[in-house]
Amino acid sequence: MTGNLKPKLGAILLAAGGSSRLGRPKQLLQFGGETLLRRAARTLTETEYFPIVVVLGAEQDSSFDEIKGLAVHAVINPSWSKGMSSSIRKGLETVIEIEPEIAGVLITLCDQPQISAKMLNQFSDRYTESNASVVAAAYSGVAGVPALFSKQLFGELTALDGDKGARSLIRNRPDLSLIDLPEAECDIDTPDDLKRLDG
C-alpha cells in the first residue's frame, strides 16, 4: 500500500500530570541525557503521525521549554489535576482542530522511554491493514497504551471521566488488535524505578 493511501492519523502525548506518587512531575525526570518529556516528544516526531499534540499541565513552563524546537503542538490542560481523561479530551479536541479529517489518534505517555519510533509506527501499519477500532500494546498480560483509537471512538474518548484513562475502552473490544510490546511495561513512579531502567 502506498503512503498516500494511508488514513490520516494523529498522536497525543499525555504529559500533564503532577505524579503525586513521585512527588514531582515525572515528565521532567532525566533519562539518557534528556527529560522523559523531550524523549517521548522527539520520538513521536520521528514517526508518520500528524499532528502531534503534547498536552501539558503541571510545571507547564518547564515542560514547554523541554519541547521547544520540536515539530509538535503544545496545549495546556487547565484541568489537568482532575485526571488523565481531561488531558485526553483536550488533546483530541486539538488534533481535530488542526486536522478535521483525522481518521484515528495514537495516545502515548512520557514514562515509557524504551519505546521507539519504529514501534509506534507499527500501530499505524496495523490499523491500516485491519478493521480494528483499537490497536493497543500488549504487555504483562494486559492491553494498554500506546494505543491507537479509530475516529468511531472519539465520542467515547471525550466522555471519559476522572483519572482512569482510556484503558476502559480498550478492554473487551471484539475488534481489538494487539501488538506485543514488552517495552511498554515500564512504569516510572519513583526515582528508583528510573535508576533501575537507566542503569
C-alpha positions as a printed NumPy array, in Angstrom:
array([[  0.   ,   0.   ,   0.   ],
       [  1.403,   3.379,  -0.953],
       [  1.851,   6.057,   1.673],
       [ -0.736,   8.431,   0.236],
       [ -3.453,   5.821,   0.677],
       [ -2.91 ,   5.636,   4.409],
       [ -5.532,   7.225,   6.644],
       [ -4.668,  10.447,   8.427],
       [ -3.563,   9.539,  11.929],
       [ -2.588,  11.936,  14.692],
       [ -0.904,  11.432,  18.049],
       [ -1.446,  12.717,  21.575],
       [  1.335,  12.681,  24.157],
       [ -0.087,  12.947,  27.667],
       [  2.36 ,  14.904,  29.821],
       [  0.201,  16.997,  32.13 ],
       [  0.158,  15.06 ,  35.397],
       [  1.754,  16.033,  38.665],
       [  2.919,  12.481,  39.523],
       [  1.75 ,  12.546,  43.146],
       [  3.427,   9.209,  43.987],
       [  6.755,  10.505,  42.709],
       [  6.441,  13.889,  44.368],
       [  7.246,  15.856,  41.195],
       [  6.239,  15.684,  37.542],
       [  7.823,  12.552,  36.1  ],
       [  7.959,  14.122,  32.646],
       [ 10.887,  16.274,  33.797],
       [ 12.991,  13.344,  35.05 ],
       [ 16.205,  12.738,  33.137],
       [ 16.773,   9.576,  31.122],
       [ 19.614,   9.017,  28.675],
       [ 20.659,  12.663,  28.756],
       [ 17.225,  14.198,  28.185],
       [ 13.955,  14.515,  30.048],
       [ 11.295,  11.858,  29.649],
       [  9.073,  14.51 ,  28.077],
       [ 11.549,  15.581,  25.42 ],
       [ 12.473,  11.98 ,  24.656],
       [  8.842,  10.975,  24.142],
       [  8.031,  14.055,  22.059],
       [ 11.171,  13.674,  19.942],
       [ 10.387,  10.014,  19.334],
       [  6.931,  10.956,  18.031],
       [  8.446,  13.476,  15.607],
       [ 10.337,  10.571,  14.038],
       [  7.068,   8.769,  13.226],
       [  4.481,   9.239,  10.494],
       [  1.772,  10.666,  12.79 ],
       [  0.426,  14.185,  12.204],
       [ -0.476,  16.284,  14.004],
       [  1.407,  15.528,  17.215],
       [ -0.226,  17.204,  20.203],
       [  1.553,  17.356,  23.567],
       [ -0.781,  18.025,  26.487],
       [  0.902,  19.905,  29.34 ],
       [ -0.336,  20.846,  32.793],
       [  1.83 ,  20.602,  35.914],
       [  5.097,  22.555,  35.641],
       [  3.885,  23.797,  32.275],
       [  6.59 ,  26.44 ,  31.792],
       [  9.444,  23.999,  32.356],
       [  7.654,  21.385,  30.284],
       [  7.127,  23.793,  27.403],
       [ 10.834,  24.654,  27.417],
       [ 11.634,  20.954,  27.053],
       [  9.798,  20.604,  23.737],
       [ 10.894,  23.844,  22.114],
       [ 12.185,  23.308,  18.606],
       [ 10.273,  20.072,  18.071],
       [  7.553,  19.74 ,  15.423],
       [  4.764,  19.31 ,  17.941],
       [  1.744,  21.328,  19.033],
       [  1.782,  22.073,  22.766],
       [ -1.524,  22.665,  24.512],
       [ -2.197,  23.425,  28.16 ],
       [ -4.87 ,  21.494,  30.018],
       [ -6.041,  23.828,  32.8  ],
       [ -7.991,  20.926,  34.325],
       [ -5.026,  18.541,  34.477],
       [ -5.463,  17.942,  38.217],
       [ -8.889,  16.386,  37.555],
       [ -7.276,  13.374,  35.92 ],
       [ -5.969,  11.901,  32.711],
       [ -9.352,  11.896,  30.979],
       [ -9.376,  15.701,  30.81 ],
       [ -5.997,  15.643,  29.066],
       [ -7.228,  13.067,  26.558],
       [-10.194,  15.284,  25.832],
       [ -8.037,  18.41 ,  25.425],
       [ -5.582,  16.597,  23.188],
       [ -8.274,  15.118,  20.99 ],
       [-10.027,  18.461,  20.579],
       [ -6.731,  19.994,  19.462],
       [ -5.958,  17.196,  17.   ],
       [ -9.377,  17.636,  15.376],
       [ -8.956,  21.422,  15.216],
       [ -5.674,  21.005,  13.354],
       [ -6.8  ,  18.127,  11.122],
       [-10.608,  17.796,  10.899],
       [-10.31 ,  14.77 ,   8.577],
       [ -8.33 ,  12.727,  11.102],
       [ -9.187,   9.011,  10.971],
       [ -7.634,   7.938,  14.245],
       [ -5.352,   9.01 ,  17.052],
       [ -2.474,   7.346,  18.886],
       [ -2.341,   8.011,  22.63 ],
       [  1.084,   7.76 ,  24.271],
       [  2.685,   8.5  ,  27.646],
       [  6.034,  10.048,  28.511],
       [  7.056,   7.386,  31.053],
       [  7.698,   4.589,  28.537],
       [ 11.207,   5.608,  27.395],
       [ 12.08 ,   2.261,  25.813],
       [  9.523,   2.728,  23.046],
       [ 10.935,   3.743,  19.67 ],
       [  9.502,   5.469,  16.621],
       [  9.607,   2.171,  14.734],
       [  7.446,   0.557,  17.427],
       [  4.93 ,   3.401,  17.288],
       [  4.671,   3.155,  13.512],
       [  3.59 ,  -0.475,  13.936],
       [  0.281,   0.8  ,  15.325],
       [ -0.348,   2.837,  12.191],
       [  0.526,  -0.114,   9.956],
       [ -1.726,  -2.499,  11.883],
       [ -4.612,  -0.027,  11.879],
       [ -4.297,   0.478,   8.127],
       [ -4.215,  -3.253,   7.454],
       [ -7.068,  -4.214,   9.781],
       [-10.612,  -3.193,  10.613],
       [ -9.832,  -2.804,  14.307],
       [-11.327,   0.112,  16.186],
       [ -8.426,  -0.055,  18.656],
       [ -4.829,  -1.174,  18.217],
       [ -3.222,  -1.488,  21.638],
       [  0.054,  -2.574,  23.187],
       [  0.096,  -5.955,  24.927],
       [  2.426,  -6.465,  27.895],
       [  2.348,  -8.389,  31.173],
       [ -0.997,  -9.934,  30.318],
       [ -2.77 ,  -6.611,  29.832],
       [ -3.693,  -4.348,  26.929],
       [ -2.861,  -0.675,  27.25 ],
       [ -1.11 ,   2.338,  25.818],
       [  0.357,   3.15 ,  23.434],
       [ -2.979,   2.615,  21.74 ],
       [ -4.475,   3.857,  18.504],
       [ -8.186,   4.673,  18.522],
       [-10.399,   4.893,  15.465],
       [-12.484,   8.004,  14.848],
       [-15.581,   5.979,  15.703],
       [-14.438,   6.002,  19.342],
       [-13.757,   9.723,  19.616],
       [-17.122,  10.273,  21.305],
       [-16.301,   7.678,  23.954],
       [-12.834,   9.142,  24.476],
       [-14.224,  12.615,  25.124],
       [-16.815,  11.135,  27.52 ],
       [-14.169,   9.616,  29.805],
       [-14.123,  10.969,  33.348],
       [-11.59 ,  11.096,  36.153],
       [ -8.134,   9.548,  36.131],
       [ -8.909,   6.152,  34.615],
       [ -7.53 ,   6.992,  31.175],
       [ -8.536,   5.065,  28.061],
       [ -7.932,   1.519,  29.257],
       [-11.653,   1.013,  29.859],
       [-12.224,   1.496,  26.12 ],
       [ -9.523,  -0.998,  25.228],
       [-10.65 ,  -3.963,  27.321],
       [-13.092,  -6.5  ,  25.925],
       [-13.441,  -4.908,  22.494],
       [-14.339,  -7.639,  19.973],
       [-12.362,  -5.908,  17.229],
       [ -9.286,  -5.137,  19.359],
       [ -5.928,  -5.748,  17.68 ],
       [ -2.908,  -6.263,  19.945],
       [  0.774,  -5.606,  19.312],
       [  3.186,  -7.441,  21.592],
       [  5.229,  -4.637,  23.137],
       [  7.041,  -5.643,  26.337],
       [  8.9  ,  -2.316,  26.222],
       [  5.655,  -0.614,  27.209],
       [  5.675,  -2.364,  30.578],
       [  7.933,   0.322,  32.038],
       [  6.047,   2.322,  34.641],
       [  8.073,   5.039,  36.328],
       [  6.558,   6.02 ,  39.656],
       [  9.65 ,   6.583,  41.803],
       [ 13.254,   7.794,  41.263],
       [ 14.384,   4.22 ,  41.969],
       [ 12.275,   2.991,  39.048],
       [ 14.165,   5.358,  36.77 ],
       [ 17.562,   4.417,  38.2  ],
       [ 16.871,   0.733,  37.552],
       [ 15.876,   1.463,  33.98 ],
       [ 18.721,   3.889,  33.274],
       [ 21.255,   1.662,  34.917]])
